[in-house]
Amino acid sequence: MPELPEVETIKNDLSKKILGKKITSIKISKPKIVKSSIVNFRKVLKNSYFEKIDRIGKLMIFILNKSDKFLLVHLKMTGQLIYVSKKNIIPGGHNYPKIDKLPNKFSHIIFTFSDNSKLFYNDIRRFGYLKIANQKELEEVFSNFGLDPITNKFTKNDFLKILNSKKTNIKAFLLNQKYIAGIGNIYADEILFDSKIKPSRNIYSLSRIEKEMIYFAIKKILKKAIKMRGTTFSNYVDGKGNKGNFTKLLKVYQRENKKCFNCSRKIKKIRICGRGTHYCSNCQK
């Protein structure tokens, strides 16, 4: 599943292509992906345009020119947003199947714009969704997310306040979207390696200095990952169809039994919250 850096990259790339373009038609072949009334979905979107694309955690928010209307898009595991203009194909999200012919059997929703360009929502496993929301519904959605770690609202004091009130291990805390929005398994492992903290450590055992190190590592790792346009193993591509380059900078994630870059000990893998968790037992205490 794309995490915050990947979704932020897709959002930024699409913003350069689709804003201000009138939607002239919407084709829906898999209605279950639309978590709204189909009639209302079409009514709201047709002849509208996107003024801005925002994001909270891994959820994209397409702000419409119509008052009090928003399109929410979550790619989940295998979602793709593919913009096509003439012969240019600009994909973002999952990279399977390879995009060579559009539409294909996974093209469940197709937006056509006034210049005949198109935006395809493809999804093999169909876990993702699109939904129309008003301001009240959007606020309810926001209430399910914690602090967004790449905004100015993500302050050290607020982070420490939330962290200090929890009784769990630090890896579970970082993965919980109700505390911090957008961090998944890849970046949680990298953040904890950078801050020299063992993933299984209980929050109550952390000193203030260690908590501050985690805060600064969150900002550092996510900022660097966005700059490198995300992380790719076998599936994610950015809005230019390229793999995320942060893969080259990974220190522990999916490096079990390989030498730690800092101390040459082997990276270990354990399970926390049902997720494979990678760390160096020598560098992380």
N, C-alpha and C positions, 0 to 999 in steps of 0.2 A: 504494500500500500504506500502511495506517495506520502511523505511526511511534510512538515511545514516548508522546508526549503524547496522541495519539488513543486508543491502547490503554489508557493509564492512566485516561482519562476514561470510556471504556466500562466498564472494570472497576469504577470507583467508582460509576457509575450503576446497574449491574446488582446491585452489592452491596446497594443499598437496596431491591431488589425480590425477589430470589430466595432469599436465605439462609434456611435453616431450613425451607424448603418441601419436603415429601416428593415425590419423583418417582414417579408412579404408573404411567406408561407411556412407552415410547420407540418412535417410529416411524422406521424407517430406509429411505429409498427409493434411496439411492445408497451401497451398502456400501463402495465404494472410498475414500470420504472418511474412514471409520473405519480408523485405522491400528492396529487391535487385532483380536483375535478377536471377531466379532460376538456370539457366545454369551457370552463373558466380559464384553463391553461392556454387554450388557443385564443380566447377572447382578450386576455391580458397581453399576450405577446404579439399577436398579429398587428402590423402597422405601428408597433412600438420600436424603440431602439435602446441600446444600453448606453447609459451616460458614464458609468464607471464600474470597474470590477474591484470588489473588496474581498477580504478573507478573514476568517476567524479560525484558528487552528488549521485543520485540513479541509474546511468547508469554504467553497467559493460563493461569493454573494454578488450577483449581477444586478446593479442598480438601474432600474428602468426610468425612462423619462416620464412615465405616468406616476402621479402622486401616490405615495404609500404602497408601491408595488415593487417586489424584489423576486428575482429568480435564484433559488438556492441550488447549487450543484455539488454533489459529493461523488468523487470517483471511486471510493472504496478500493477493492483489491485490483480490479481489472478494467476500470473505466478509462476511456480515451476521449479527449476533445480534439477534433481534427478540423482545422480551418483550411478550406480549399478555395483558391482564387485563380481562375484560368488554369495554368499548368503548375502553379505553386501549391505544394501540400505542406502544411505546418502542423505537425502533430504534437500532442502533449499528453503524458500519462503512460499507461501501460503500452508495451511495445510488441504485444502478440495478439492477433496475427500481424505480420508485417503489412504495412499499408501500401498495397500496390494497386488495388482496385476499389473504388468507392462509387456508390454504396456497396456494402457486402452484407452477408447475413447477420453480422453483428451491429449493423448501423440501425439502432433502434429509434433514434430521434434525429431529424434533419431540419435545420433552420436554413432557409434561403433568404438572402438579403437583396436589397434593391439593385445592387450592381451584379447580381447573379452569383456572387460568392456564396459559399455554404459553410455551415458549422455542423459537423457530425458528432453525435454522442454515440460512441461504440462501447460495448461492454460484453465480454464473453460470458462471464459468470452472472452478470446482471445483479450484483450486490449494490451498485451505485444507484443514485436517484436524482431526480430533478423535482423541484417543488416551488410553487408560487406562494409567497408569504406577504402579509401586510406588516406594518410597523410593530403592532402588538405581537404578532406571531414571531417576528424577527427578534424582538426583545426576549421572548420566551426561549428561543433558540440560544441566544447569547447567554442566558442565565445558566445553561448547561455547560458552559465553557469557563475555564479559569483565565488567568492572565495570559495575554498573547505576548510571548517573550521577545518579539522584535519591535514592539511599540514602546513609546515613551512612558506608557503606563506601567511597564514592567520595571518597577524600582526595587532597589535592594531591600528597603524597609518593608515593602509589601510582600516581597518574596519570603523574607525571614518570618514575617507575621504568620503567613499561611503555613510555612514549613514547621514552625514551632508548635502549631496546634495539632499536628498529625502524629499518629502512633502506628507507623508502618516502616518498612525498609525503604531506603532512598530510591532504589530502582522502581519499585511499585509507585512511589510518589511521582516520579518524573513521567511515568506512563499514563497517569490518571489525568484525563482531559479536563476534569472538573477543577483541577488545581492549576495546571499549566497547559495551554492549548497548543497542540501541534507536534509535540515531541513523541516520537515512536521509538522502536527498539534500536534502530541504528544509532540515532543521535544520543539516546540515553546512555548507551555503552561508551560512546566516544566522549561524552561530557564527563562521565565518572572517571574515565581514564585520565582525562586532562586535569581533573581536580584531585587526582590521587586518592580517590575514595572507593572502597570495595562495595560493589552493588548491593550486597546483602546486609550492609550496615543498617541498624535501626536508627531512625532519626534522633531519638533521645540520646544516642551515644556520640553524636556529632558535636564538635566544639563550634563556637561562633565563627572562628576563622575558617574551619572546614566548610561551614554553610555558605560563607561568603565566597569561598573558592568555587563552589558549585554554581553560585549565581553568576560569577564572572565567566565561568567555563560555558554556561548556557549561551550567554551573549556572544562569546568568542566563536564557539563551534558553529552555531546557526548562521552567524554573519559570514563566516568563511564558506560554509556550505552553499549559501545563496550566491555568493560571489563565484563559486565553482559550478553553479547551475545544478546543484543537487548530487545525488548518489545513484549509481546504476550498478546492478548485478546482472539480471537477465531481462528486465522488463521496462524500466522507466526511460522515457526520452523527454527532452524539453520541447519548447515550442518551436525549435528549429530542427527537430528530429534528431538531435544529438544526445549522446549519453551524458549523464552527469559526471563531472570530473572530480567530485569530492571522493570518489572511489579510490583515487590515487593517494589520498591523504589519510585513509582509515588506519588507525593504530591497533584496534582490537577486534572490531566487528568482523565476524566470519574469518578470523585469523587463528582459530583454535589449533594448538600444537605447533604453531609457527613461533619464531623467536620474537620476543618483545624488542621493539626498536630502541628502548631505553636501557634495558639490563640484560638482554639475550636469554632470559628465562622463557619457557614456553607459555603461550597464552592459553588460559583454561576456559572451559565452557561449562556452565551450570544452567539450571532452569530456575527462573524466578517469575512468579505470576504466569506460569505456563509458557514463558518465552525463553528462547535460547539467549543466554547472557554471557558475554565475553569480557575477560579481565585478566590482568597480570597480578598474580598473588604476591609478587615481590614489590611492585611499584604502588599497588593500591592497598591501603590499610583500613 
